[in-house]
């Protein structure tokens, strides 16, 4: 790079403040490629259109900038990250106790069936409180009951005071 750039960060979006001239690749707000231009020329184009220069990629030579509204770009990036988080979190958790009553068990089982139909992965925890850890056979019998009712086979593991296992939505017997 030929010039000195001082930039500040607004939630990972860098705005440009320039002291010297350098070459950059410029993309318009509509996606039109302006080509390699001087930074002062890019600033004049941005000021004529009342837009900001947004740094897209500074690892390339010359760096890539886009014309656009910085606050709108920041809003779109936050919205995109929320959408990515929403699609990644497709696991629901259900906690059971080893001495669960029959009606409560049937309610939890209906919830498991409805979540599987919606396509969620379901992590089930069987939680042992206090001295209940001595009676692990109750937890194993509850796992066998779930396996028989859902017609699946699960692999479980005991970690500290809880047994956990995962039920996938497309799992069949």
C-alpha positions, 0 to 999 in steps of 0.5 A: 500500500502506498498511503497511510490509512487510519481506520476505526471499527464499528462492530467489525465494519471499518470506515475509512479515513485517509491522509495520502493517495493510494490505489483501490478497487471500487465497487458501487452501491448497485454492485457495478465495478468501477475498477482500480481508482485513486482513493481521492477519486473514490472519496469524491465519488462517495461524497457526490453520492452521499455514501461511505467507503466500506472496506470489504477486503484489505488482504488483497492488493489493491484492497477492495472498497464498496460504496454504501451506507455504513449503518445499513451495511452494519445492520445487514451484517448483524441480521445475517449473523442472527440468521446464521445463528438461528440456522445453527441452533437446531438442538433442543434440550429436555431434562428428565428426572429418574423418578418421573411420573407417568403423566409427566413422562407422556407429556415429555414424550409428546414434546419429543415426538413433536420436536422430531417431526419439526426436524430438531435434534433433541438432547435429553438429560436424565438428571440425578439430584443428590443421592439419586446418583446411587440409583442409576438403574432408574435412569437406565430403565427410563432410557430403555422406556424411551427407546421402546416408545420411540422405536430407536436405539440411543447411545448414552453417557454419564457425565457427573450427575446426569446421563445424556443422549442425542436423538436425531430427527431422521433416526429410525429403528 
